[in-house]
Amino acid sequence: MPIVAPYPTGAAADDLTARSLNDLARNMAGSRILGIASQVKARIAEGEDICNLTVGDFSPAHFKAPTFLRERIGEHVAAGRTNYPPADGIPELRKAIVGYYQRRLGVTFPYESIVVGSGARPPLYAAYTTLLSEGDQLVYAVPSWNNEYYSYLNGAEAVILPTSPEAGFMPTLELLEPYLATARVLHLNSPLNPCGTCIDGAELERICRAIVAENTRRTADGRTALFLVFDMVYWELTFGDTKHHDPISLVPEMAPYTMLIDAMSKSFASTGLRVGWGVVPPYVQPKFKALIGHMGAWAPRPEQHAAAEILSDDETIDAWLDGFKGAIGERLDLIHSRFSAMAADGLPVRAIAPQGAIYLSINVNLIGQTTPAGVLLDSNEAIRQYLLDEARTAIVPFRAFGLEGETGWFRMSIGACGVDELGRALDRVEAAVRSAVG
């Protein structure tokens, strides 16, 4: 008979955990977003009909990765391109990324700036790890994705700045300015996860000019530079009249102080294919590359070859984005129109119009209401649970993204639902809201 590994359980496992892990691991928190998603997936696995609007991913049942990309990956596997890639990415892909930005953003980066990783997470983590020392200030606005965890893992002092719906949950220079003199890293994300909003170009330019001015002072004083980490993995996914803006296009002098984080994951519905990259100053690149290499966080070689081909072909990119953005926009517009209609009918809800990414910010202001079952809705979590149970619709509160307070703001993510399914879920949400307000 096979041996059953005799691992401890229960209190014995807890005791051994306490005596085994270091302080970093013992105090490390898991993702609140994934915790909610796991609860929802477990209920779906038990047979419940739930519209899952929690995770920022794409269900292949509704959003398949481009046929060209999938086919070319298979061809590169068949051709034997299955060994380790270079730690900073294959030359073909790095050159393709340079050309991609030249054509589509109008910015030319040196080839040496590009470091490819397995999705956007390793480059984002590498940006923080190469810049932050123990006690350095990481300044970021909330709601935001994962910054609290990266701050903890790097021993940084997190300076957390709450934002408002009136500003699209985006930071302004007035909000950031008091911290520019002491910060080591400033993080911005546009289009924004979780809110689906984009930073105004004029505001981003003002922020960048303030960073350049601060670094001019620091250079004169011989102090450590202030860096901007700019996460733009959704930049190809903007809607309506919204335009994407990046720091270096607006203020070229930002180049020595900026790390751009980007990926194919979202723009090409290919989150599981794990192709992302950082665009970093060439003087930083060797250490950035070394860290990616030490983690072994490379994108697979076949995917890199296929990515190089698609990023070099604007006709293919544009044809893909035309249909893909149309499908995303249809879902986002449906949510926005239904919430706008509910608000016009006097219900305590609202939504911010779609600007970018695959998310919509919605507000369900049921704090203080009582459900038909007699449960007091006294928190965002209570509202979330009520909509999950009563409307069979799963959403994520902004508290999971660091925005404290019982604000009634939530993220809806549309990557794993069909239009008809979403419409039925919104019917149930409206019925649940009406039931709660009596």
N, C-alpha and C positions, 0 to 999 in steps of 0.2 A: 504493500500500500504506500502511496505517496506520503511524505512527511508534511504535516500541517504546521506551518511556521508558528511558533509559540509566542506571538506578540501579546503583551498585556492589554487589558481592556479596562474600562471603567476607572475607578479611583487609582488603580495601579498604573494605568496609562497616564493619568493626570500627574501623578507623582513623578514618573519617569520623565515626562515632558518637562516639568519644572526643573529637574536636575540635569537635563540634557542640552536644552537650547540656550543660545547666548541671549543677551538682553535684546539685541536687535530683532531676532526672530520671535522671541517670546512676546514682545510688545507690538509686533507688526499686525495691523488690522487687515482683514480681507475687504474686498470691494463691496460696498453697500449695494451698488447697482447689480452686481452679479448675484448677491444674496437674494434680492427681490426676484431676479430672473430665474434663479433656481427654484424658488417657491412656486412660481408660475408654471415652469416646465414640469414640475412634479405633479401639479394638478392636471395639466394637459395630458400627461402620461397616464393618469388614472381615468381618463375618458371625458373630462370636462371640456365643453366647447367655450374656449376663452380666446378672445382676440388679444394677441400678445404684442403690445406696443412698448416693450421695455428696452430691449437690447439694440444697440446701434450696429446691426448686422443685416445681411441680406439673406432671405430664404431662397434657395435655388428654385423652389416651386414658383416663386413670383419674379425673381430677378436672377437670371443666369448670367455668369460672366460671359464676356463676348466670345462668340464662336471662334473667331480668328485666334484669340488668345488661348483658348482651350486646345484648339487643334495644333497650334504651333508648339505648345508645351509638350504635347504627346510626340511630335516629330523630333523635338530636341532630345527627349528621353530615348527614343528609338535610335537616334544617331549617337548615343553613348555619352552625351554631355551630362554625366551624373556624378562627377568627382567634385571635390571642394572648389568653390570659386575663390578668387582673391579676396582678402579680408575687407577691402573697400569696394568690391564689386567688379564685374567683368568690364574691360575697357569699352566694349560696345555699348553697354547700358550707360556707363558714366558719360560717354560722348553723346548718347541719345538724349539724356537728361539736359545736358548743356544746350543742345539744339532745340529741345522742347521749350525751354524757357526763353530762348532767343526769339522763337517764332510766336509764342503765345503770350508772353509777358513783356517782351521787348527789352529783356535784361540779359547781358552776357556774363556768365560766371566762368572762371577758369576751371578747366578739367580737374585740376588738383583739389577743388573745393568739394567734390561730390564723394560722399561715403554711403554706400548702399547697405541696408540692413533688412532684417526679416520683418517687414512692416514698419510702421511709424514708431512703435513703442521703443525698440532698442535705440534708435537715434535720439529720441526724446530723453530717454534715461541717460544716454551717453552725454548729451548736452549738459544736463544737470551735474553729472558725476565729474565731468572734466572742468566745470566752472566753480562748483560750490565746495567750500571747505566748511568744517564744523563751525556752526554759529553764523555763517553768512546769511544775509537776508534774501529770501526768494519772495518777490512781491507778485501777487496775482489776484485777479478779481474773481468773485464767485457770483453765480454758479459757474463751475468749471470742472473739467474732467481730470481726475487722478492726481492733481497737483499736491493734495494733502499727503498722499502716499509717497510720492517722489521726494517731497520735502523731508518727510520722516526718514526715509531710507538714506538720505544724504546728510542727515544731521543739521539741516538748515533751520534757520528761524523763519517760520512762515508769517508773512505779513498779508493778511487776508482782507480784501476790500469788497464789501457788499455793494452790489449795483442795483439799478432800478429798472422796472419795465419801461419807463419813459425814455430811457437811454438804450433800449433794446438789450438790457443787461450787459452793456459794454462799458468799460472804464473810460473816463475822460482824463485829459491832462490835469484838470483841477483835482481829481481824485488821486492821481498818481504822484503829482509833483512833490508833496511833502516827504516822499520816501526816496526820491531819486538820489539824494546826496548820500544815503546810507545803504541803498540796495546793492547787491552784487548781480542779481539776475531779475529781470522783469519778464513775465510770461504773458503773451497775448495769443488768442486763438480766434481766427476768423476765416470762414464762417464758423460760428460758435456751437460747439457741443457743450451743453444740452439745448441751447435756446433756438437754434436755427436762424440767428441774426448775424449781421455783418457790420464790421466797424466802418464808420464814416471815413472817407478818404481824407477830408480836411482835418479831422480829429487825429487820425493816425499820423499825418504829416506833422502836426503840432507836437505830438508825443515824441516822434523821432527827432525832431529838431531840438527838443529839450534834452534828449539822451546824448545827442552829439555835443551840445553845449556843456553838459555835465562831464563828458569824457574829455573835452578840451581842458576843463579845470583840473580833472584828475591827472591828465598827462603833465600839466605844469607842476603839479604837486608830487608826481611820482607815485600816485596811488593806483590801486587795482582798478581795471576797467569795469564799467557797467555794461552788461550784455542784455540784449533782447533775444529771447527764444520765441520765435513766431511760428506757431502751429497752423498750417494752412492745408491740411489734408483734404478739405472739402472745397477747395477754391474753384474747381471746375463746375461745382454744383451751385450755381446762383440762379435766381428766378426773377422774372419781371424786369424792372429797370435797375435792379441791384447790380452793382459792379464790385468785383474783387479788387482790393488794393493790397500791395505788399510794401514793406518798409523801404526796400532798396530802389524800387521804381520811383517812389515819392521823394526819397532823400538818399541819393547815392552815397553820401558820406557815412551812412549807416553800415556799409558793407563790413568794415573791420570789427563791428560790435554786434553782428547779427548772426544767429543760427536759424536757418529755415528748416522746418520739418515737413515732409511731404510724403506721399505714397500713392500707389495705384489702387489701394484697397477699397476706397469709397467711390472714387470716380469711375471705376470699372467693375463694380460689384464683385470684387475678388478678394474679400477679406482673408479667406483661408489660403490664398496663394502666397501671401507674406512677401510683398515687394514694396519696400519703402526706402527713404534715404534722408540724409541730412545734407544741407548745403552750408558749409562752414568756412570761415576764413582759412586760406591755405596755411597760415602759420600755426593753426590749431589742428589741422587735418591729421598729421601723423599720430598724435596722441588719441584723437577721436577714433581713428582707424584701429589703433592698438586695442582700445577698449572694446570695440565691436568684435575684434578678433579674439580677445580673451574670453568674451562671452560666447563665442561661436555663433553669434546672432546674424549669420549670413542668410540672405535670400537664396533659395535653391537655384543651382545653375540653370536648369531648363527654363524656369520661370524668368530668370534674368534675361536670357536670350530672347524669349518671346516678348518681354516687356520692352527691350531695346527696339524691336521691330515695330511694335504698335506705337511707341512714343515718337518714332521717326515719321509717322504717316498721318498727317493732319486730316486727310480725307477720311481715313478709317476712324480716327478719333471723333471727328465731327458727326459722322453718320451714327456712330454709337451713342454719343451724348444727346443727339437730337431725340432719339426714341427713349433713351434711359431717363433723361430729365423730364420728358413729357409724362412718363409713368409716375415718377416721383412727384412732380408738380400736381398731377391729378389727385393724388391722395392728400397732399398737403392742402390744396385748395378746398377739397371736400371737408376736411376738418375745420378749416378757417370759416368757410361759409356756413357750416352747421352751427358752430359756436357763435358766430355773428348773429345768426337768426335767433338762437336761443336768448342771447343778450338783448336783442331788439324786442323780444317777447317778455322781457322783465326778469329773466332768470339770472342768478348771480354768477355768471360765467363771462369769460372773455378769452380772446386768443390774439396773438401777434401775427400779422400777415407774414406769409412765407418769404424769406429772403435768401436762405442758403442752407446747404446740408440736407439731411433727411429727417429733420426734427421740427416740431412746432411747440411753441410755448403756450400752454393753456392755463387758465386760472379757473378753479372751481371753488368758489368762496362759500363753503358750507359750514365753516366754523361756527359752532353754537347751535346748529340745527340738530334735530333728532330724527333718526331713521324710523320707518314704519315698525321696525322691531323694537323700538324704544332705546336704541343705542345713541348716546350723545356723541356727535362728531366734534371732538375737541382738539383735533390735531390733523396735520397733513397725513400722517400714517393712518388715522381713522378714516379719513376720506378715501385714501388709496384702497384700504381694505374694503370699504363699503362698495366702491365701484367695481372692485374685483369680484365680490360676492354677489352683488345685486345686478350689476350690468355685465358681468363676465368680461370685463375689459381691464387689461393690466397696463398701468402707467407707472412712471417713476417720479417721486417728489423731488423738487429742487434741493431739499435738505440732503439728499444723497449726493449732491454735487457741491455741498459746502455752504449753501445759503441757509443760514439759521433763521428760526422764527416760523410761526405757523402762517405762512403767506398764502397758501392755497395754490401755489404755482407748481406745475408738473410738466414733464417732458412726454410727448408722444412721438414715438419713432416708427416710421412706416415701412421699414425694410422687410418685414415678415408677414405682410397681410395683403390680401386682394382688395380691390375696390368695393366689390359687393359685400365682402366680409366686414370691411371697415364701415360701410354704410349701416349695416345691421348693428354693429357695435355702437355707433353713434346714436342710433335709435334707442338702444338700451341705456346709454349714458343719459340721454335727455329724460327718459322715463324715470331713472333713478334720481336725478336732480329734482324733478318735479315732485316726486314722492317725498323727498327730504324737506322741501320747503313748504309742503302741504298745500 
